[in-house]
Amino acid sequence: MGTKKEGQRQKYKILVVAILLAGACLLTYYFHTVLEIDTVFTHLYYVPIILACVWWGKKGLAVPIFLAAILSISYVFIKSDSVTVFDHLRSLMFLAIGFVTATLSEETAKERRKSDHLNAVLNAIRNVNQLIIREKDRSRVGKRFHNNGRVI
């Protein structure tokens, strides 16, 4: 049942990122063709970049790569008269922010798994300790823990 829920959650995440990417493409088109300006709107690109990299780690780097490509392509085909070094630096910044976010997300997940494992070990020790304290007959302690190699 947890797998089905996780599958639904992944579909939801993909849908959210797809909607945000479609919005970013529309904003790029609108600002470059209708308003004929190229400032401010790219700050909204960071929302799908950070979400994708937090949710999917390094796999989420596809989003900043896509957005950097969209921005570069829009400058070549729509606003070819105003490409500057800052426009290319903006694309590189998307990639840098995505990489840092993905790396931090993966490290956080790894540390969370370690913490969960340590908590499970501590709970097992606590359970054994509680049994030892409650059980007065020492011979029954061993029998309660092992039955054909299984802990019961």
C-alpha positions as CSV (number, residue, x, y, z in Angstrom):
1,M,0.0,0.0,0.0
2,G,2.9,2.4,0.7
3,T,4.2,1.8,-2.8
4,K,1.0,2.8,-4.3
5,K,0.9,6.0,-2.2
6,E,4.6,6.7,-3.1
7,G,3.7,6.3,-6.8
8,Q,0.8,8.7,-6.5
9,R,3.1,11.2,-4.7
10,Q,5.7,10.9,-7.5
11,K,3.0,11.6,-10.1
12,Y,2.0,14.6,-8.1
13,K,5.5,15.9,-8.0
14,I,6.0,15.4,-11.7
15,L,2.8,17.2,-12.4
16,V,3.8,20.2,-10.2
17,V,7.2,20.5,-11.8
18,A,5.7,20.1,-15.3
19,I,3.2,22.9,-14.6
20,L,6.0,25.1,-13.2
21,L,8.1,24.4,-16.3
22,A,5.2,25.2,-18.6
23,G,4.7,28.5,-16.7
24,A,8.4,29.3,-17.0
25,C,8.3,28.7,-20.8
26,L,5.2,31.0,-21.1
27,L,6.8,33.7,-18.9
28,T,9.9,33.5,-21.1
29,Y,7.9,33.9,-24.2
30,Y,5.7,36.7,-22.7
31,F,8.6,38.7,-21.3
32,H,10.8,38.4,-24.4
33,T,8.1,38.9,-27.1
34,V,5.3,40.9,-25.6
35,L,7.0,43.1,-23.0
36,E,10.4,42.9,-24.7
37,I,12.3,42.9,-21.4
38,D,14.6,40.3,-19.9
39,T,14.9,41.1,-16.2
40,V,13.2,39.8,-13.1
41,F,11.1,36.9,-14.5
42,T,14.0,34.4,-14.4
43,H,14.0,34.6,-10.6
44,L,10.8,32.5,-10.8
45,Y,12.9,29.7,-12.4
46,Y,14.4,28.9,-9.0
47,V,11.1,27.5,-7.7
48,P,11.0,24.4,-10.1
49,I,14.8,24.1,-9.9
50,I,14.8,23.8,-6.1
51,L,11.7,21.6,-5.9
52,A,13.0,19.2,-8.5
53,C,16.5,18.9,-7.0
54,V,15.1,18.5,-3.4
55,W,12.6,15.8,-4.6
56,W,14.9,13.9,-7.0
57,G,18.5,14.8,-6.1
58,K,20.9,14.8,-9.0
59,K,18.2,13.4,-11.3
60,G,16.4,16.8,-10.7
61,L,19.3,18.5,-12.5
62,A,17.4,17.9,-15.7
63,V,15.2,20.9,-14.7
64,P,17.9,23.6,-14.5
65,I,19.5,22.2,-17.6
66,F,16.1,22.5,-19.4
67,L,15.5,26.0,-18.1
68,A,19.0,27.2,-19.0
69,A,18.5,25.8,-22.5
70,I,15.1,27.5,-22.8
71,L,16.6,30.8,-21.7
72,S,19.5,30.5,-24.1
73,I,17.3,29.4,-27.0
74,S,14.9,32.3,-26.4
75,Y,17.8,34.7,-26.5
76,V,19.0,33.3,-29.8
77,F,15.6,33.1,-31.6
78,I,13.6,35.9,-29.9
79,K,15.9,38.5,-28.4
80,S,19.1,38.0,-30.5
81,D,19.9,41.7,-30.2
82,S,20.5,41.8,-26.5
83,V,22.5,38.7,-25.4
84,T,25.1,39.7,-22.7
85,V,27.5,37.9,-20.5
86,F,25.0,38.3,-17.6
87,D,22.5,36.2,-19.6
88,H,24.9,33.3,-19.8
89,L,25.9,33.7,-16.2
90,R,22.2,33.5,-15.2
91,S,22.0,30.1,-17.0
92,L,25.2,29.0,-15.2
93,M,23.7,30.1,-11.9
94,F,20.6,27.9,-12.5
95,L,22.9,24.9,-12.9
96,A,25.0,25.9,-9.8
97,I,21.9,26.3,-7.6
98,G,20.5,23.0,-8.9
99,F,23.7,21.2,-8.2
100,V,24.1,22.5,-4.7
101,T,20.5,21.8,-3.8
102,A,20.7,18.3,-5.2
103,T,23.9,17.5,-3.4
104,L,22.5,18.8,-0.1
105,S,19.2,16.9,-0.6
106,E,21.1,13.6,-1.2
107,E,23.3,14.2,1.8
108,T,20.3,15.0,4.0
109,A,18.5,11.8,2.9
110,K,21.7,9.8,3.6
111,E,22.0,11.2,7.1
112,R,18.2,10.6,7.7
113,R,18.7,6.9,6.7
114,K,21.6,6.6,9.2
115,S,19.6,8.2,11.9
116,D,16.6,5.9,11.3
117,H,19.0,2.9,11.5
118,L,20.5,4.1,14.7
119,N,17.0,4.7,16.2
120,A,16.0,1.1,15.2
121,V,19.1,-0.3,16.9
122,L,18.5,1.8,20.1
123,N,14.8,0.6,20.2
124,A,16.0,-3.0,19.9
125,I,18.4,-2.5,22.8
126,R,15.7,-0.8,24.8
127,N,13.3,-3.7,24.2
128,V,16.0,-6.3,25.3
129,N,16.7,-4.2,28.4
130,Q,13.1,-4.0,29.3
131,L,12.7,-7.8,29.0
132,I,15.7,-8.4,31.1
133,I,14.4,-6.1,33.8
134,R,10.9,-7.6,33.8
135,E,11.8,-11.3,33.6
136,K,12.9,-12.8,36.9
137,D,13.8,-16.3,35.6
138,R,17.1,-16.1,33.6
139,S,16.4,-19.3,31.7
140,R,13.2,-17.9,30.3
141,V,15.0,-14.8,28.9
142,G,17.0,-16.8,26.4
143,K,13.9,-18.9,25.4
144,R,11.9,-15.8,24.8
145,F,14.5,-14.3,22.4
146,H,15.4,-17.4,20.4
147,N,13.0,-19.9,18.9
148,N,14.7,-21.7,16.0
149,G,17.0,-18.8,15.3
150,R,14.3,-16.2,15.3
151,V,13.8,-13.5,17.8
152,I,10.3,-13.6,19.2
